[in-house]
Each structure stands twice: as C-alpha cells, then as structure tokens.
C-alpha cells in the first residue's frame, strides 16, 4: 500500500511528505544513506505525528473512522477468533450482507459474534451496501442473539455503519420497526452482550444492534444520532459545515465517555487502527475478556437489572417549577 493510501486526508499531508522523504533516503542504500540524517528525519516524523494525532478535531476523527483500510468486523473475527462459522438469513426475507454474524470461539470459549461489514473496494461495497443494513439485517442479528440466549452463549457485537439503509425497499419492509423491535428485545436477551464501536456509529443503524451490558469504543470511532454532513444539511443547509456540526454533536469517544454513554475507550496507534490492526485487535480481545470475567458470577436477573439501570441513567435531567407564568401580553 502506498504512503498516500495510509495518509489520505488533508491534515495528514505533512506526515505523508516526511514519510516519503524518509523512504527515499532509506532506498538510497546503507552506503549512500546518512545514518544521522535518517535518525533526524525519523525524530521529526515522530514529533509531527504526536503533534497532529494528539490534537485531532472531532471532524478529523470522523475521517479516520471512515478510512477504507480500517479493520472491519470480519477482520477482528479473523484476528481474534477461531472456528468461526458464519450463519445467514433472517428466515423471513433474505440474507443482508451488510450485517454478518455467526458462532465462534474466543480463547476457547464459544460465543456469537455479530457486526456491520463494509467493503474494501467498489464491487464489495455494493455487495455490502456500504455497511448499511436493511430490515432483514437487523432481524438476522436478533435471530443470532436469540440463538445465543438459547445455548447460553455470550454475544459480541461490532458497530460500524453510517446508518441504516434509507431506501424505499427498506422502508417498505419495516426499517424503523425492525430497529425499534431489536432495541426492545435486546434489553431482554438473557445472554451477556458486549458492544464495541469500531468505526462509524451512525444513528438508528448503530442503535439497532446497540443495546447491551458494556459499550467500548475505539479512540477514533464516532457514535452519533446523525452524521455531521446530515446535521449540517438540516441546520444550515450546507454540508460544507460538517466539521462545525461534528464538534457540536459531541460524537467522539472522549465526549461520550464523559457523558456516560460509553464505558471504555480503546486506544489506537497514531494515525488510526489501520496502522497497526494487530495491536488494536489485542486491545479489543482484552476488553471482551475483562467484560466476560466481570459478569461471570451474575444471575440472569442481575444481568438484566444492570442493563436496564445502565440505560435509565442515560439522559438524566432535572425539572424546575417555573410557575406562576407571567400573564400574556
């Protein structure tokens, strides 16, 4: 993969230029390359990376969350799990390839893994519908969760979608109902549910598989009621103001942790998860294992009670008595 493939955004161009210069210097051969010059350039590059990636805006994190080289659900399954058997179909309409799932083993323990799946190139993205699930995708996910409940297996869910598919066919087949139904039923599933936002956490498309006992979030992922572009289009009729909307939406991992909407932030290497997928996958694995250990001794009743209380704590508000109201003019 070329340097430009990794550093594709405007704010990353100075890093790409330094990487290119360093690469050219190394290609000159040991006798031609000046070790001192190489070390100096490496230090400059490291310092620049810390400066750029240590001060990312919300919009820049959104861009990294959308990077086409970022690991997707099946990449994590391949790196973390063994004996994966993918299951298909919702038993009502068809098989939605934007939502994948099946049974696997993590550290020898059987579990169900579910998640949105995007494509790497145009043809695969068309097959995967760019990670935007149809109603049958959410029904398929719920079918897997009920199987997990039946066989007393934990559930691992990876969230990575711009949103649920808004097409006419999806609406005709009950998109809103499928998402709402999933949210209600996931609150009742008697298996531990671990959630990780690995990229985009867009709107109802994320919430349709977003109810569980623990929500982890990668450092450069986002989780929001709407995309920045959609928000900017509605508020200002101008998609170019998406960076401003991203800041206002409080959609980054740090914002959401402070608001109590997510439980844990998983660090990424400088530049994003695609720069070292193995390290990020290991962090996800350790997070899952910590969660499983934390719920080992819980009864089903206690597990469901904690899940209920977790969501009741979201959106706490206070009321004030404003009466008597001033008389109308």
C-alpha beads as a LAMMPS data file, in Angstrom:
LAMMPS data file: protein, C-alpha beads

329 atoms
328 bonds

1 atom types
1 bond types

-500.0 500.0 xlo xhi
-500.0 500.0 ylo yhi
-500.0 500.0 zlo zhi

Masses

1 110.0

Atoms # bond

1 1 1 0.000 0.000 0.000
2 1 1 1.345 3.420 -0.974
3 1 1 2.024 6.140 1.572
4 1 1 -0.883 8.137 0.169
5 1 1 -3.139 5.138 0.832
6 1 1 -2.491 5.453 4.548
7 1 1 -2.368 9.242 4.699
8 1 1 -5.298 10.262 2.549
9 1 1 -6.660 13.326 4.381
10 1 1 -5.588 16.941 4.141
11 1 1 -4.360 17.170 7.745
12 1 1 -2.108 14.131 7.140
13 1 1 -0.289 15.518 4.084
14 1 1 2.744 16.883 6.031
15 1 1 3.192 13.412 7.568
16 1 1 2.931 11.754 4.156
17 1 1 5.581 14.099 2.766
18 1 1 8.016 13.314 5.595
19 1 1 7.319 9.575 5.229
20 1 1 8.072 9.855 1.502
21 1 1 11.364 11.662 2.137
22 1 1 12.364 9.069 4.741
23 1 1 11.503 6.221 2.368
24 1 1 13.595 7.752 -0.412
25 1 1 16.503 8.197 1.995
26 1 1 16.349 4.555 3.064
27 1 1 16.148 3.359 -0.534
28 1 1 19.474 5.042 -1.218
29 1 1 21.258 2.065 0.353
30 1 1 23.305 1.732 3.505
31 1 1 26.454 3.264 1.990
32 1 1 24.650 6.265 0.493
33 1 1 22.221 6.950 3.330
34 1 1 23.474 9.170 6.121
35 1 1 22.547 7.466 9.428
36 1 1 22.463 10.790 11.243
37 1 1 20.146 12.325 8.629
38 1 1 17.911 9.262 8.806
39 1 1 17.671 9.450 12.593
40 1 1 16.927 13.172 12.435
41 1 1 14.133 12.647 9.919
42 1 1 12.690 9.784 11.977
43 1 1 12.634 12.007 15.064
44 1 1 10.949 14.799 13.114
45 1 1 8.366 12.369 11.801
46 1 1 7.617 11.008 15.266
47 1 1 7.286 14.517 16.658
48 1 1 4.966 15.556 13.820
49 1 1 2.765 12.508 14.344
50 1 1 2.428 13.274 18.041
51 1 1 1.513 16.871 17.235
52 1 1 -1.055 16.041 14.526
53 1 1 -2.675 12.960 16.049
54 1 1 -2.509 14.288 19.589
55 1 1 -4.722 17.264 18.715
56 1 1 -7.348 15.833 16.387
57 1 1 -10.637 17.655 15.938
58 1 1 -13.949 15.804 16.010
59 1 1 -14.184 16.032 12.215
60 1 1 -10.685 14.591 11.759
61 1 1 -11.634 11.641 13.961
62 1 1 -14.724 11.108 11.803
63 1 1 -12.456 10.984 8.766
64 1 1 -10.203 8.386 10.413
65 1 1 -13.279 6.347 11.412
66 1 1 -14.169 6.190 7.690
67 1 1 -10.704 5.259 6.425
68 1 1 -11.094 2.427 3.877
69 1 1 -8.145 0.493 5.334
70 1 1 -9.600 0.499 8.845
71 1 1 -10.281 -3.031 10.215
72 1 1 -13.882 -4.192 9.822
73 1 1 -15.883 -6.796 11.738
74 1 1 -14.602 -9.817 9.794
75 1 1 -11.022 -8.577 10.220
76 1 1 -11.463 -8.704 14.004
77 1 1 -13.083 -12.125 13.771
78 1 1 -10.133 -13.403 11.739
79 1 1 -7.569 -11.982 14.169
80 1 1 -9.290 -12.824 17.450
81 1 1 -11.446 -15.884 16.981
82 1 1 -11.233 -19.475 15.878
83 1 1 -13.752 -21.964 14.488
84 1 1 -15.909 -19.166 13.069
85 1 1 -18.999 -20.434 11.274
86 1 1 -20.923 -17.662 9.521
87 1 1 -24.700 -18.010 9.548
88 1 1 -27.053 -16.394 7.050
89 1 1 -30.576 -15.105 6.607
90 1 1 -33.413 -13.755 8.733
91 1 1 -35.799 -16.628 7.898
92 1 1 -38.325 -14.097 6.591
93 1 1 -36.914 -12.276 3.582
94 1 1 -33.254 -12.821 2.776
95 1 1 -29.613 -12.527 3.758
96 1 1 -28.327 -8.993 4.317
97 1 1 -24.599 -8.936 3.601
98 1 1 -24.169 -5.595 5.388
99 1 1 -24.739 -7.468 8.663
100 1 1 -22.602 -10.532 9.348
101 1 1 -22.533 -12.969 12.212
102 1 1 -22.115 -16.482 13.414
103 1 1 -20.702 -18.674 16.139
104 1 1 -17.003 -18.706 17.035
105 1 1 -14.550 -19.295 19.867
106 1 1 -12.524 -16.683 21.711
107 1 1 -9.813 -18.137 23.960
108 1 1 -11.637 -21.446 23.710
109 1 1 -14.998 -20.050 24.810
110 1 1 -17.905 -20.280 22.385
111 1 1 -19.764 -17.064 21.597
112 1 1 -21.884 -15.388 18.956
113 1 1 -20.274 -12.535 17.056
114 1 1 -22.336 -10.018 15.067
115 1 1 -21.428 -6.826 13.255
116 1 1 -21.770 -4.448 10.352
117 1 1 -19.483 -5.190 7.413
118 1 1 -18.241 -2.746 4.771
119 1 1 -16.273 -3.471 1.604
120 1 1 -12.707 -2.601 0.641
121 1 1 -13.397 -1.710 -2.978
122 1 1 -16.381 -0.628 -5.054
123 1 1 -17.653 -4.080 -6.010
124 1 1 -17.552 -5.380 -2.435
125 1 1 -19.057 -2.155 -1.109
126 1 1 -22.010 -2.603 -3.444
127 1 1 -22.462 -6.164 -2.181
128 1 1 -22.175 -4.993 1.441
129 1 1 -24.277 -1.879 0.753
130 1 1 -21.511 0.244 2.311
131 1 1 -22.259 -1.293 5.713
132 1 1 -25.857 -0.001 5.774
133 1 1 -28.192 -2.777 6.864
134 1 1 -31.740 -3.426 5.664
135 1 1 -34.549 -4.628 7.976
136 1 1 -33.585 -8.223 7.253
137 1 1 -30.100 -7.449 8.588
138 1 1 -31.486 -6.405 11.966
139 1 1 -33.843 -9.399 12.044
140 1 1 -30.889 -11.629 11.228
141 1 1 -28.871 -10.117 14.098
142 1 1 -31.746 -10.650 16.520
143 1 1 -32.097 -14.254 15.357
144 1 1 -28.449 -14.839 16.252
145 1 1 -28.934 -13.239 19.668
146 1 1 -31.869 -15.496 20.398
147 1 1 -29.749 -18.495 19.426
148 1 1 -27.077 -17.254 21.813
149 1 1 -29.700 -16.985 24.544
150 1 1 -30.955 -20.495 23.800
151 1 1 -27.475 -22.007 24.061
152 1 1 -26.383 -19.709 26.929
153 1 1 -23.565 -18.099 24.952
154 1 1 -22.280 -14.526 25.268
155 1 1 -22.720 -12.073 22.390
156 1 1 -20.030 -9.816 20.890
157 1 1 -21.218 -7.020 18.591
158 1 1 -19.090 -4.719 16.392
159 1 1 -20.755 -1.467 15.333
160 1 1 -19.541 0.192 12.119
161 1 1 -22.175 1.804 9.931
162 1 1 -23.003 5.260 8.535
163 1 1 -26.627 4.420 9.354
164 1 1 -29.452 2.069 8.474
165 1 1 -30.235 1.974 4.750
166 1 1 -32.880 4.649 3.971
167 1 1 -34.051 3.243 0.626
168 1 1 -37.670 2.726 -0.407
169 1 1 -37.417 -1.066 -0.226
170 1 1 -36.029 -0.913 3.304
171 1 1 -38.851 1.380 4.380
172 1 1 -41.431 -0.883 2.760
173 1 1 -40.050 -3.858 4.688
174 1 1 -40.211 -2.032 8.027
175 1 1 -36.826 -0.466 8.715
176 1 1 -37.932 1.658 11.681
177 1 1 -39.931 -1.197 13.193
178 1 1 -37.004 -3.617 12.878
179 1 1 -34.649 -1.247 14.682
180 1 1 -37.149 -0.428 17.449
181 1 1 -38.040 -4.108 17.852
182 1 1 -34.357 -5.040 18.174
183 1 1 -33.778 -2.410 20.842
184 1 1 -36.672 -3.700 22.916
185 1 1 -35.724 -7.351 22.527
186 1 1 -32.020 -6.774 23.190
187 1 1 -32.960 -5.287 26.559
188 1 1 -34.452 -8.719 27.387
189 1 1 -31.832 -11.090 25.932
190 1 1 -30.571 -13.282 28.766
191 1 1 -27.004 -13.504 27.474
192 1 1 -24.194 -11.033 28.264
193 1 1 -23.884 -8.535 25.387
194 1 1 -20.586 -6.787 24.672
195 1 1 -20.603 -3.878 22.195
196 1 1 -17.665 -2.183 20.515
197 1 1 -17.920 0.815 18.181
198 1 1 -15.031 0.051 15.822
199 1 1 -15.645 2.793 13.234
200 1 1 -18.814 4.664 12.423
201 1 1 -21.680 4.542 14.878
202 1 1 -24.355 6.210 12.822
203 1 1 -27.873 6.892 14.069
204 1 1 -30.508 4.132 14.270
205 1 1 -28.284 1.919 12.154
206 1 1 -25.995 1.607 15.161
207 1 1 -28.753 1.527 17.783
208 1 1 -30.435 -1.422 16.036
209 1 1 -27.668 -3.615 17.479
210 1 1 -26.591 -1.173 20.176
211 1 1 -28.254 -2.298 23.408
212 1 1 -26.042 -4.262 25.752
213 1 1 -24.181 -4.519 29.028
214 1 1 -20.865 -2.885 28.095
215 1 1 -20.061 -0.379 25.358
216 1 1 -16.429 0.021 24.362
217 1 1 -15.336 2.466 21.687
218 1 1 -12.171 2.803 19.678
219 1 1 -10.390 6.116 20.144
220 1 1 -11.043 7.382 16.617
221 1 1 -14.538 5.984 16.200
222 1 1 -17.659 8.130 16.438
223 1 1 -21.162 7.448 17.761
224 1 1 -23.916 9.896 16.916
225 1 1 -27.613 10.441 16.297
226 1 1 -26.773 11.713 12.797
227 1 1 -23.769 12.128 10.522
228 1 1 -22.020 15.529 10.579
229 1 1 -22.997 16.100 6.935
230 1 1 -26.641 15.294 7.653
231 1 1 -26.674 17.576 10.670
232 1 1 -25.096 20.432 8.702
233 1 1 -27.603 19.968 5.881
234 1 1 -30.541 20.202 8.267
235 1 1 -29.303 23.070 10.444
236 1 1 -27.526 25.261 7.913
237 1 1 -28.480 23.812 4.502
238 1 1 -24.756 23.472 3.905
239 1 1 -22.866 20.146 4.043
240 1 1 -19.581 22.066 3.985
241 1 1 -20.208 22.948 7.629
242 1 1 -19.865 19.291 8.648
243 1 1 -16.700 19.984 10.737
244 1 1 -18.674 22.508 12.778
245 1 1 -21.524 20.026 13.219
246 1 1 -19.098 17.303 14.326
247 1 1 -17.887 19.489 17.181
248 1 1 -21.430 20.386 18.245
249 1 1 -22.683 16.785 18.200
250 1 1 -20.218 15.608 20.901
251 1 1 -19.713 12.391 18.964
252 1 1 -16.142 11.417 19.856
253 1 1 -15.157 8.682 22.284
254 1 1 -13.861 11.187 24.826
255 1 1 -17.102 13.207 24.725
256 1 1 -19.272 10.124 25.083
257 1 1 -17.239 8.678 27.939
258 1 1 -17.653 11.934 29.872
259 1 1 -21.414 11.803 29.222
260 1 1 -21.684 8.193 30.413
261 1 1 -22.832 6.860 27.043
262 1 1 -19.843 4.545 26.603
263 1 1 -17.957 2.625 29.266
264 1 1 -14.437 2.347 27.882
265 1 1 -12.135 3.883 25.280
266 1 1 -9.689 1.578 23.486
267 1 1 -6.531 3.358 22.335
268 1 1 -5.425 3.319 18.704
269 1 1 -1.911 3.719 17.292
270 1 1 -1.038 7.165 15.867
271 1 1 -2.892 7.566 12.581
272 1 1 -5.683 5.130 13.394
273 1 1 -6.415 1.426 13.764
274 1 1 -5.331 0.658 10.185
275 1 1 -1.706 1.478 11.047
276 1 1 -1.444 -1.479 13.428
277 1 1 -4.560 -3.707 13.352
278 1 1 -2.896 -6.407 15.458
279 1 1 -2.397 -4.065 18.420
280 1 1 -5.974 -2.775 18.226
281 1 1 -7.372 -6.299 17.908
282 1 1 -5.455 -7.324 21.029
283 1 1 -6.999 -4.429 22.950
284 1 1 -10.476 -5.435 21.809
285 1 1 -9.769 -9.017 22.877
286 1 1 -8.592 -7.967 26.325
287 1 1 -11.645 -5.736 26.734
288 1 1 -14.004 -8.598 25.855
289 1 1 -12.279 -10.951 28.286
290 1 1 -12.424 -8.355 31.075
291 1 1 -16.147 -7.933 30.471
292 1 1 -16.796 -11.666 30.475
293 1 1 -14.917 -12.021 33.764
294 1 1 -16.917 -9.157 35.302
295 1 1 -20.274 -10.861 34.624
296 1 1 -19.238 -14.435 35.448
297 1 1 -20.979 -14.588 38.819
298 1 1 -24.117 -12.660 37.888
299 1 1 -27.508 -14.281 37.764
300 1 1 -29.703 -13.642 34.742
301 1 1 -31.937 -11.389 36.834
302 1 1 -28.991 -9.287 38.000
303 1 1 -27.581 -9.055 34.466
304 1 1 -30.873 -7.753 33.068
305 1 1 -31.349 -5.415 36.016
306 1 1 -27.914 -3.853 35.451
307 1 1 -28.609 -3.493 31.738
308 1 1 -31.891 -1.748 32.467
309 1 1 -30.309 0.584 35.013
310 1 1 -27.446 1.392 32.637
311 1 1 -29.822 2.810 30.063
312 1 1 -32.033 4.508 32.641
313 1 1 -29.008 6.552 33.706
314 1 1 -28.598 7.964 30.199
315 1 1 -30.152 11.383 29.662
316 1 1 -30.647 12.325 33.308
317 1 1 -32.453 15.618 33.608
318 1 1 -33.898 17.842 36.329
319 1 1 -37.138 19.782 36.483
320 1 1 -37.875 23.169 37.959
321 1 1 -41.090 24.870 38.926
322 1 1 -41.387 27.939 36.717
323 1 1 -44.865 28.943 37.869
324 1 1 -46.511 31.297 38.145
325 1 1 -46.051 32.069 34.483
326 1 1 -46.163 35.754 33.551
327 1 1 -49.563 36.805 32.187
328 1 1 -49.804 37.005 28.409
329 1 1 -49.165 40.410 26.915

Bonds

1 1 1 2
2 1 2 3
3 1 3 4
4 1 4 5
5 1 5 6
6 1 6 7
7 1 7 8
8 1 8 9
9 1 9 10
10 1 10 11
11 1 11 12
12 1 12 13
13 1 13 14
14 1 14 15
15 1 15 16
16 1 16 17
17 1 17 18
18 1 18 19
19 1 19 20
20 1 20 21
21 1 21 22
22 1 22 23
23 1 23 24
24 1 24 25
25 1 25 26
26 1 26 27
27 1 27 28
28 1 28 29
29 1 29 30
30 1 30 31
31 1 31 32
32 1 32 33
33 1 33 34
34 1 34 35
35 1 35 36
36 1 36 37
37 1 37 38
38 1 38 39
39 1 39 40
40 1 40 41
41 1 41 42
42 1 42 43
43 1 43 44
44 1 44 45
45 1 45 46
46 1 46 47
47 1 47 48
48 1 48 49
49 1 49 50
50 1 50 51
51 1 51 52
52 1 52 53
53 1 53 54
54 1 54 55
55 1 55 56
56 1 56 57
57 1 57 58
58 1 58 59
59 1 59 60
60 1 60 61
61 1 61 62
62 1 62 63
63 1 63 64
64 1 64 65
65 1 65 66
66 1 66 67
67 1 67 68
68 1 68 69
69 1 69 70
70 1 70 71
71 1 71 72
72 1 72 73
73 1 73 74
74 1 74 75
75 1 75 76
76 1 76 77
77 1 77 78
78 1 78 79
79 1 79 80
80 1 80 81
81 1 81 82
82 1 82 83
83 1 83 84
84 1 84 85
85 1 85 86
86 1 86 87
87 1 87 88
88 1 88 89
89 1 89 90
90 1 90 91
91 1 91 92
92 1 92 93
93 1 93 94
94 1 94 95
95 1 95 96
96 1 96 97
97 1 97 98
98 1 98 99
99 1 99 100
100 1 100 101
101 1 101 102
102 1 102 103
103 1 103 104
104 1 104 105
105 1 105 106
106 1 106 107
107 1 107 108
108 1 108 109
109 1 109 110
110 1 110 111
111 1 111 112
112 1 112 113
113 1 113 114
114 1 114 115
115 1 115 116
116 1 116 117
117 1 117 118
118 1 118 119
119 1 119 120
120 1 120 121
121 1 121 122
122 1 122 123
123 1 123 124
124 1 124 125
125 1 125 126
126 1 126 127
127 1 127 128
128 1 128 129
129 1 129 130
130 1 130 131
131 1 131 132
132 1 132 133
133 1 133 134
134 1 134 135
135 1 135 136
136 1 136 137
137 1 137 138
138 1 138 139
139 1 139 140
140 1 140 141
141 1 141 142
142 1 142 143
143 1 143 144
144 1 144 145
145 1 145 146
146 1 146 147
147 1 147 148
148 1 148 149
149 1 149 150
150 1 150 151
151 1 151 152
152 1 152 153
153 1 153 154
154 1 154 155
155 1 155 156
156 1 156 157
157 1 157 158
158 1 158 159
159 1 159 160
160 1 160 161
161 1 161 162
162 1 162 163
163 1 163 164
164 1 164 165
165 1 165 166
166 1 166 167
167 1 167 168
168 1 168 169
169 1 169 170
170 1 170 171
171 1 171 172
172 1 172 173
173 1 173 174
174 1 174 175
175 1 175 176
176 1 176 177
177 1 177 178
178 1 178 179
179 1 179 180
180 1 180 181
181 1 181 182
182 1 182 183
183 1 183 184
184 1 184 185
185 1 185 186
186 1 186 187
187 1 187 188
188 1 188 189
189 1 189 190
190 1 190 191
191 1 191 192
192 1 192 193
193 1 193 194
194 1 194 195
195 1 195 196
196 1 196 197
197 1 197 198
198 1 198 199
199 1 199 200
200 1 200 201
201 1 201 202
202 1 202 203
203 1 203 204
204 1 204 205
205 1 205 206
206 1 206 207
207 1 207 208
208 1 208 209
209 1 209 210
210 1 210 211
211 1 211 212
212 1 212 213
213 1 213 214
214 1 214 215
215 1 215 216
216 1 216 217
217 1 217 218
218 1 218 219
219 1 219 220
220 1 220 221
221 1 221 222
222 1 222 223
223 1 223 224
224 1 224 225
225 1 225 226
226 1 226 227
227 1 227 228
228 1 228 229
229 1 229 230
230 1 230 231
231 1 231 232
232 1 232 233
233 1 233 234
234 1 234 235
235 1 235 236
236 1 236 237
237 1 237 238
238 1 238 239
239 1 239 240
240 1 240 241
241 1 241 242
242 1 242 243
243 1 243 244
244 1 244 245
245 1 245 246
246 1 246 247
247 1 247 248
248 1 248 249
249 1 249 250
250 1 250 251
251 1 251 252
252 1 252 253
253 1 253 254
254 1 254 255
255 1 255 256
256 1 256 257
257 1 257 258
258 1 258 259
259 1 259 260
260 1 260 261
261 1 261 262
262 1 262 263
263 1 263 264
264 1 264 265
265 1 265 266
266 1 266 267
267 1 267 268
268 1 268 269
269 1 269 270
270 1 270 271
271 1 271 272
272 1 272 273
273 1 273 274
274 1 274 275
275 1 275 276
276 1 276 277
277 1 277 278
278 1 278 279
279 1 279 280
280 1 280 281
281 1 281 282
282 1 282 283
283 1 283 284
284 1 284 285
285 1 285 286
286 1 286 287
287 1 287 288
288 1 288 289
289 1 289 290
290 1 290 291
291 1 291 292
292 1 292 293
293 1 293 294
294 1 294 295
295 1 295 296
296 1 296 297
297 1 297 298
298 1 298 299
299 1 299 300
300 1 300 301
301 1 301 302
302 1 302 303
303 1 303 304
304 1 304 305
305 1 305 306
306 1 306 307
307 1 307 308
308 1 308 309
309 1 309 310
310 1 310 311
311 1 311 312
312 1 312 313
313 1 313 314
314 1 314 315
315 1 315 316
316 1 316 317
317 1 317 318
318 1 318 319
319 1 319 320
320 1 320 321
321 1 321 322
322 1 322 323
323 1 323 324
324 1 324 325
325 1 325 326
326 1 326 327
327 1 327 328
328 1 328 329
